[in-house]
Amino acid sequence: MSGDIAAGERAATSWGDPQARFYADTIAASDYAARVGPLLGGDWHEVLDIGAGTGELTRPRLSPGARWIAVEPNAVMAAHLAGLQRQLSERGIVLQLLPVLWQSLAAPVAADRLLAANLGATHHEPAAFFEAMRGRWRRTMHWVVAAQRGPSTFCLAGFLPAELHGADTVPAVERTLAALRGSSPPQSVQFADWAYRCTFADAGAAQAHFLDRLGLEADSARGREVCAFVARHGRPVASGLEVGCQKRSAVLTWTCA
């Protein structure tokens, strides 16, 4: 991999406020929750949600009167969750928002069920994360991990061909399962296919998004290639230019008797 591509991949894996805002604004328009959610079951009475994001997987699973401990360090995501307080209280759901990194969780924080969805630790350091979570769930733990044979660096990376996104295309879940195989494999692994779609105001807005996520300048050789690809393959719609890619998620589940 060239230095240019490696730098782009590092930039794409960062998670700042603009990227969090983009995710919060677009994930609800995808069929992610509709496809992945049913694999998690329902009627959750107590859950520790690590990297809760916008809570799109958790909210539909909560039973009336449930306790939702949402661990979310990103300010944009945490503000989104805080905005749900009134809606949740109408169902008697108690939201405990912890705006901290999972590494900073206090020792007593635990729940019957634990969810970690699309958290970097589950494929970058799965064994260490498993050990850190060992005492934090009493009945069931779910991890949702990217499983598409393609990039998992940023939401729309899979729209680009490999020579432009420059990222590893080995499914992240394969690394996760390999790291856990010897000591703590999940009892079940299920898969769901879904699609990520986003409509930008115009081609320029779409091109700017990809350049930003890849850390490229518009007048660089690769930047020009990316812009040309987006203009050529984006789908014109009434409200602008739509781009999208296919995703696959794996749901890893551990249960205690």
Secondary structure as a PSIPRED ss2 file (coil, helix, strand):
# PSIPRED VFORMAT (PSIPRED V4.0)

   1 M C   1.000  0.000  0.000
   2 S C   1.000  0.000  0.000
   3 G H   0.000  1.000  0.000
   4 D H   0.000  1.000  0.000
   5 I H   0.000  1.000  0.000
   6 A H   0.000  1.000  0.000
   7 A H   0.000  1.000  0.000
   8 G H   0.000  1.000  0.000
   9 E H   0.000  1.000  0.000
  10 R H   0.000  1.000  0.000
  11 A H   0.000  1.000  0.000
  12 A H   0.000  1.000  0.000
  13 T C   1.000  0.000  0.000
  14 S C   1.000  0.000  0.000
  15 W C   1.000  0.000  0.000
  16 G C   1.000  0.000  0.000
  17 D H   0.000  1.000  0.000
  18 P H   0.000  1.000  0.000
  19 Q H   0.000  1.000  0.000
  20 A H   0.000  1.000  0.000
  21 R H   0.000  1.000  0.000
  22 F H   0.000  1.000  0.000
  23 Y H   0.000  1.000  0.000
  24 A H   0.000  1.000  0.000
  25 D H   0.000  1.000  0.000
  26 T H   0.000  1.000  0.000
  27 I H   0.000  1.000  0.000
  28 A H   0.000  1.000  0.000
  29 A H   0.000  1.000  0.000
  30 S C   1.000  0.000  0.000
  31 D C   1.000  0.000  0.000
  32 Y H   0.000  1.000  0.000
  33 A H   0.000  1.000  0.000
  34 A H   0.000  1.000  0.000
  35 R H   0.000  1.000  0.000
  36 V H   0.000  1.000  0.000
  37 G H   0.000  1.000  0.000
  38 P H   0.000  1.000  0.000
  39 L H   0.000  1.000  0.000
  40 L H   0.000  1.000  0.000
  41 G C   1.000  0.000  0.000
  42 G C   1.000  0.000  0.000
  43 D C   1.000  0.000  0.000
  44 W E   0.000  0.000  1.000
  45 H E   0.000  0.000  1.000
  46 E E   0.000  0.000  1.000
  47 V E   0.000  0.000  1.000
  48 L E   0.000  0.000  1.000
  49 D E   0.000  0.000  1.000
  50 I E   0.000  0.000  1.000
  51 G C   1.000  0.000  0.000
  52 A C   1.000  0.000  0.000
  53 G C   1.000  0.000  0.000
  54 T C   1.000  0.000  0.000
  55 G C   1.000  0.000  0.000
  56 E C   1.000  0.000  0.000
  57 L C   1.000  0.000  0.000
  58 T C   1.000  0.000  0.000
  59 R H   0.000  1.000  0.000
  60 P H   0.000  1.000  0.000
  61 R H   0.000  1.000  0.000
  62 L E   0.000  0.000  1.000
  63 S E   0.000  0.000  1.000
  64 P E   0.000  0.000  1.000
  65 G E   0.000  0.000  1.000
  66 A E   0.000  0.000  1.000
  67 R E   0.000  0.000  1.000
  68 W E   0.000  0.000  1.000
  69 I E   0.000  0.000  1.000
  70 A E   0.000  0.000  1.000
  71 V E   0.000  0.000  1.000
  72 E C   1.000  0.000  0.000
  73 P C   1.000  0.000  0.000
  74 N C   1.000  0.000  0.000
  75 A H   0.000  1.000  0.000
  76 V H   0.000  1.000  0.000
  77 M H   0.000  1.000  0.000
  78 A H   0.000  1.000  0.000
  79 A H   0.000  1.000  0.000
  80 H H   0.000  1.000  0.000
  81 L H   0.000  1.000  0.000
  82 A H   0.000  1.000  0.000
  83 G C   1.000  0.000  0.000
  84 L C   1.000  0.000  0.000
  85 Q H   0.000  1.000  0.000
  86 R H   0.000  1.000  0.000
  87 Q H   0.000  1.000  0.000
  88 L H   0.000  1.000  0.000
  89 S H   0.000  1.000  0.000
  90 E C   1.000  0.000  0.000
  91 R C   1.000  0.000  0.000
  92 G C   1.000  0.000  0.000
  93 I C   1.000  0.000  0.000
  94 V E   0.000  0.000  1.000
  95 L E   0.000  0.000  1.000
  96 Q E   0.000  0.000  1.000
  97 L E   0.000  0.000  1.000
  98 L E   0.000  0.000  1.000
  99 P C   1.000  0.000  0.000
 100 V C   1.000  0.000  0.000
 101 L C   1.000  0.000  0.000
 102 W H   0.000  1.000  0.000
 103 Q H   0.000  1.000  0.000
 104 S H   0.000  1.000  0.000
 105 L C   1.000  0.000  0.000
 106 A C   1.000  0.000  0.000
 107 A C   1.000  0.000  0.000
 108 P C   1.000  0.000  0.000
 109 V C   1.000  0.000  0.000
 110 A C   1.000  0.000  0.000
 111 A E   0.000  0.000  1.000
 112 D E   0.000  0.000  1.000
 113 R E   0.000  0.000  1.000
 114 L E   0.000  0.000  1.000
 115 L E   0.000  0.000  1.000
 116 A E   0.000  0.000  1.000
 117 A E   0.000  0.000  1.000
 118 N C   1.000  0.000  0.000
 119 L C   1.000  0.000  0.000
 120 G C   1.000  0.000  0.000
 121 A H   0.000  1.000  0.000
 122 T H   0.000  1.000  0.000
 123 H H   0.000  1.000  0.000
 124 H H   0.000  1.000  0.000
 125 E C   1.000  0.000  0.000
 126 P H   0.000  1.000  0.000
 127 A H   0.000  1.000  0.000
 128 A H   0.000  1.000  0.000
 129 F H   0.000  1.000  0.000
 130 F H   0.000  1.000  0.000
 131 E H   0.000  1.000  0.000
 132 A H   0.000  1.000  0.000
 133 M H   0.000  1.000  0.000
 134 R C   1.000  0.000  0.000
 135 G C   1.000  0.000  0.000
 136 R C   1.000  0.000  0.000
 137 W E   0.000  0.000  1.000
 138 R E   0.000  0.000  1.000
 139 R E   0.000  0.000  1.000
 140 T E   0.000  0.000  1.000
 141 M E   0.000  0.000  1.000
 142 H E   0.000  0.000  1.000
 143 W E   0.000  0.000  1.000
 144 V E   0.000  0.000  1.000
 145 V E   0.000  0.000  1.000
 146 A E   0.000  0.000  1.000
 147 A C   1.000  0.000  0.000
 148 Q C   1.000  0.000  0.000
 149 R C   1.000  0.000  0.000
 150 G C   1.000  0.000  0.000
 151 P C   1.000  0.000  0.000
 152 S C   1.000  0.000  0.000
 153 T C   1.000  0.000  0.000
 154 F C   1.000  0.000  0.000
 155 C C   1.000  0.000  0.000
 156 L C   1.000  0.000  0.000
 157 A H   0.000  1.000  0.000
 158 G H   0.000  1.000  0.000
 159 F H   0.000  1.000  0.000
 160 L C   1.000  0.000  0.000
 161 P C   1.000  0.000  0.000
 162 A H   0.000  1.000  0.000
 163 E H   0.000  1.000  0.000
 164 L H   0.000  1.000  0.000
 165 H H   0.000  1.000  0.000
 166 G C   1.000  0.000  0.000
 167 A C   1.000  0.000  0.000
 168 D C   1.000  0.000  0.000
 169 T C   1.000  0.000  0.000
 170 V C   1.000  0.000  0.000
 171 P C   1.000  0.000  0.000
 172 A H   0.000  1.000  0.000
 173 V H   0.000  1.000  0.000
 174 E H   0.000  1.000  0.000
 175 R H   0.000  1.000  0.000
 176 T H   0.000  1.000  0.000
 177 L H   0.000  1.000  0.000
 178 A H   0.000  1.000  0.000
 179 A H   0.000  1.000  0.000
 180 L H   0.000  1.000  0.000
 181 R C   1.000  0.000  0.000
 182 G C   1.000  0.000  0.000
 183 S C   1.000  0.000  0.000
 184 S C   1.000  0.000  0.000
 185 P C   1.000  0.000  0.000
 186 P C   1.000  0.000  0.000
 187 Q C   1.000  0.000  0.000
 188 S E   0.000  0.000  1.000
 189 V E   0.000  0.000  1.000
 190 Q E   0.000  0.000  1.000
 191 F E   0.000  0.000  1.000
 192 A E   0.000  0.000  1.000
 193 D E   0.000  0.000  1.000
 194 W E   0.000  0.000  1.000
 195 A E   0.000  0.000  1.000
 196 Y E   0.000  0.000  1.000
 197 R E   0.000  0.000  1.000
 198 C E   0.000  0.000  1.000
 199 T E   0.000  0.000  1.000
 200 F E   0.000  0.000  1.000
 201 A C   1.000  0.000  0.000
 202 D C   1.000  0.000  0.000
 203 A H   0.000  1.000  0.000
 204 G H   0.000  1.000  0.000
 205 A H   0.000  1.000  0.000
 206 A H   0.000  1.000  0.000
 207 Q H   0.000  1.000  0.000
 208 A H   0.000  1.000  0.000
 209 H H   0.000  1.000  0.000
 210 F H   0.000  1.000  0.000
 211 L H   0.000  1.000  0.000
 212 D H   0.000  1.000  0.000
 213 R H   0.000  1.000  0.000
 214 L H   0.000  1.000  0.000
 215 G C   1.000  0.000  0.000
 216 L C   1.000  0.000  0.000
 217 E C   1.000  0.000  0.000
 218 A C   1.000  0.000  0.000
 219 D C   1.000  0.000  0.000
 220 S C   1.000  0.000  0.000
 221 A H   0.000  1.000  0.000
 222 R H   0.000  1.000  0.000
 223 G H   0.000  1.000  0.000
 224 R H   0.000  1.000  0.000
 225 E H   0.000  1.000  0.000
 226 V H   0.000  1.000  0.000
 227 C H   0.000  1.000  0.000
 228 A H   0.000  1.000  0.000
 229 F H   0.000  1.000  0.000
 230 V H   0.000  1.000  0.000
 231 A H   0.000  1.000  0.000
 232 R H   0.000  1.000  0.000
 233 H H   0.000  1.000  0.000
 234 G C   1.000  0.000  0.000
 235 R E   0.000  0.000  1.000
 236 P E   0.000  0.000  1.000
 237 V E   0.000  0.000  1.000
 238 A C   1.000  0.000  0.000
 239 S C   1.000  0.000  0.000
 240 G E   0.000  0.000  1.000
 241 L E   0.000  0.000  1.000
 242 E E   0.000  0.000  1.000
 243 V E   0.000  0.000  1.000
 244 G E   0.000  0.000  1.000
 245 C E   0.000  0.000  1.000
 246 Q E   0.000  0.000  1.000
 247 K E   0.000  0.000  1.000
 248 R E   0.000  0.000  1.000
 249 S E   0.000  0.000  1.000
 250 A E   0.000  0.000  1.000
 251 V E   0.000  0.000  1.000
 252 L E   0.000  0.000  1.000
 253 T E   0.000  0.000  1.000
 254 W E   0.000  0.000  1.000
 255 T E   0.000  0.000  1.000
 256 C C   1.000  0.000  0.000
 257 A C   1.000  0.000  0.000
